[in-house]
Structures are given as C-alpha cells and as structure tokens.
Amino acid sequence: MSIWFAPVTLEDCERLDKGLHQKGTLMETLGIKITEIGDDYLVATMLAEPSIHNPIGIVHGGANVALAETVASYAANFVVDFTEYYCVGQEINANHIRASRKGLLTAVAKPVHIGKRSSVWEVNITNSGGELVCVSRMTAAVVKRK
C-alpha cells in the first residue's frame, strides 16, 4: 500500500524541479533527478562530477546533503495534501562514510515517522558500485497553507 497522499509521477517531479516561477532550482543546478517512486520510498540521483567537488577533488559534503534534503523533502510533500499543506526541511544531519569522485550517486529516502505536524526521513546515498557513501536523516515540518 502506498504512503503517498495522491498518485505522483516522475513528470510531476520534473515540473517541481523547475520551481514556482519555472526559472530553475538547485535541483537543476546540481543535476538532481527523482528517478523512482516506490510505494514507501523515493529515489533521486546526482552525477558525481567536478562541478560538485570540493577543492581536493571529492564530492562536497554539502552536495550530499543537498541530494539528501531534496529527496526527503519531495517525499515529505508527497505524503501530505499539497493543496492544504506543504513541508519544509526543519533539521538535517549527515554522516559522510566514503568519498566519491565520479559516477552516479543514488539516494533512497524512506520514512521513519509520518505525523500530522512533522515527518522524519532516512536517506542512504550509495555510489555506482553500491557502496554506502552517506547516511542522512531529515525532519520536515508540515506547514498549513494560508
């Protein structure tokens, strides 16, 4: 059984990537794409390339966090009635386990808690070889629209 409030498609995600004013977002800048929507998880990818490296040539920890927050935020918004509520990241942490230099990074967000006022999401990021590179947890606040 799906945890999503309403059916969601990859095309819906692509529209969200453009932003409210259709002028682009951080997701486009970093090349983050939602690639899979499961019944209780969401998957996003980002290419590990020099544009997201730190000065010593490995993926910047902030890029991992941006990937984790993106996939968790999308997931958090998909479990609420988006016409009445929206979700924003309230807290995020990340443990960087392995350095990445190239290849595709894949982030999988799964719920730890889905409540009326907040949700908590665990995000595991792996490299092209399937090795764990980052573990993150994000808390999203559920905000009532005015």
C-alpha positions as CSV (number, residue, x, y, z in Angstrom):
1,M,0.0,0.0,0.0
2,S,1.3,3.4,-1.0
3,I,2.2,6.1,1.6
4,W,1.7,8.9,-0.9
5,F,-1.4,11.2,-0.4
6,A,-2.2,11.1,-4.1
7,P,-0.7,9.4,-7.2
8,V,2.6,11.0,-8.1
9,T,4.7,10.6,-11.3
10,L,8.2,11.3,-12.5
11,E,6.7,14.0,-14.7
12,D,5.3,15.7,-11.6
13,C,8.8,15.7,-10.1
14,E,10.2,17.2,-13.3
15,R,7.7,20.1,-13.1
16,L,8.6,20.7,-9.5
17,D,12.3,20.8,-10.4
18,K,11.6,24.0,-12.4
19,G,10.3,25.8,-9.4
20,L,7.2,28.0,-8.8
21,H,8.2,30.6,-11.4
22,Q,9.6,28.0,-13.9
23,K,13.1,29.6,-13.7
24,G,15.1,26.7,-12.3
25,T,16.1,25.4,-8.9
26,L,19.1,24.0,-7.0
27,M,18.0,20.6,-8.3
28,E,18.6,21.6,-11.8
29,T,21.9,23.3,-10.9
30,L,23.2,20.2,-9.2
31,G,21.6,17.8,-11.7
32,I,19.4,16.1,-9.1
33,K,16.7,13.9,-10.6
34,I,13.9,11.9,-9.0
35,T,14.3,8.6,-10.8
36,E,11.9,6.1,-9.0
37,I,8.8,6.3,-6.9
38,G,8.0,3.2,-4.8
39,D,5.1,2.6,-2.5
40,D,7.1,3.8,0.5
41,Y,10.3,5.2,-0.8
42,L,11.6,7.8,-3.3
43,V,14.9,7.6,-5.2
44,A,17.0,10.5,-6.6
45,T,20.3,10.6,-8.4
46,M,23.1,13.1,-8.9
47,L,26.2,12.7,-11.0
48,A,29.5,13.0,-9.1
49,E,31.5,15.3,-11.3
50,P,33.9,18.2,-10.8
51,S,31.2,20.8,-10.6
52,I,30.1,19.4,-7.2
53,H,33.6,18.6,-5.9
54,N,35.4,20.3,-3.0
55,P,38.9,21.7,-3.5
56,I,40.6,18.3,-3.0
57,G,38.6,16.6,-5.8
58,I,35.9,14.7,-4.0
59,V,32.2,15.3,-3.8
60,H,31.5,18.2,-1.4
61,G,29.6,17.1,1.7
62,G,27.2,19.9,1.1
63,A,26.3,18.3,-2.2
64,N,25.5,15.1,-0.5
65,V,23.3,17.0,2.0
66,A,21.5,18.8,-0.8
67,L,20.8,15.5,-2.5
68,A,19.5,14.0,0.7
69,E,17.3,17.0,1.6
70,T,15.9,17.1,-1.9
71,V,14.7,13.5,-2.0
72,A,13.5,13.7,1.6
73,S,11.6,17.0,1.0
74,Y,9.9,15.7,-2.1
75,A,8.9,12.6,-0.2
76,A,7.6,14.6,2.8
77,N,5.5,16.8,0.4
78,F,4.1,13.8,-1.4
79,V,2.6,12.3,1.9
80,V,0.5,15.4,2.7
81,D,-2.5,17.0,0.9
82,F,-0.4,19.5,-1.0
83,T,-3.4,21.8,-1.6
84,E,-3.7,22.3,2.1
85,Y,-0.1,21.8,3.4
86,Y,3.5,21.9,2.4
87,C,6.6,20.5,4.0
88,V,10.0,22.2,4.6
89,G,13.2,20.8,6.0
90,Q,13.5,21.6,9.7
91,E,16.7,19.7,10.6
92,I,19.1,17.5,8.7
93,N,22.2,15.6,9.6
94,A,24.6,13.6,7.6
95,N,27.4,11.1,8.2
96,H,29.9,11.0,5.3
97,I,31.2,7.5,5.1
98,R,33.1,7.2,1.9
99,A,34.5,9.7,-0.6
100,S,33.2,9.9,-4.2
101,R,34.9,11.3,-7.2
102,K,32.9,10.1,-10.2
103,G,29.9,8.0,-11.1
104,L,26.3,8.2,-10.2
105,L,25.2,8.9,-6.6
106,T,21.8,7.3,-5.7
107,A,19.8,8.5,-2.7
108,V,16.9,6.5,-1.3
109,A,14.5,8.2,1.2
110,K,12.3,6.1,3.5
111,P,10.0,7.3,6.3
112,V,11.0,6.8,9.9
113,H,7.9,8.8,11.1
114,I,5.0,10.4,9.4
115,G,2.9,12.6,11.6
116,K,0.4,15.4,11.4
117,R,3.0,18.2,12.2
118,S,6.3,16.6,11.1
119,S,7.8,13.7,9.3
120,V,11.3,12.1,9.6
121,W,13.1,10.6,6.7
122,E,16.2,8.4,6.5
123,V,18.3,8.8,3.3
124,N,21.0,6.4,2.3
125,I,23.3,7.6,-0.6
126,T,25.3,5.0,-2.5
127,N,27.9,5.3,-5.3
128,S,27.9,3.5,-8.6
129,G,29.4,0.4,-7.0
130,G,26.6,0.2,-4.5
131,E,28.8,1.3,-1.6
132,L,27.3,3.5,1.1
133,V,28.8,7.0,0.9
134,C,26.4,9.0,3.2
135,V,23.7,8.4,5.7
136,S,21.3,11.2,6.4
137,R,18.2,11.9,8.4
138,M,15.9,14.9,7.8
139,T,13.0,16.2,9.8
140,A,10.3,18.0,7.8
141,A,7.8,20.4,9.3
142,V,4.3,20.2,7.9
143,V,3.0,23.8,7.3
144,K,-0.7,24.7,6.8
145,R,-1.2,26.9,3.7
146,K,-2.8,30.3,4.3
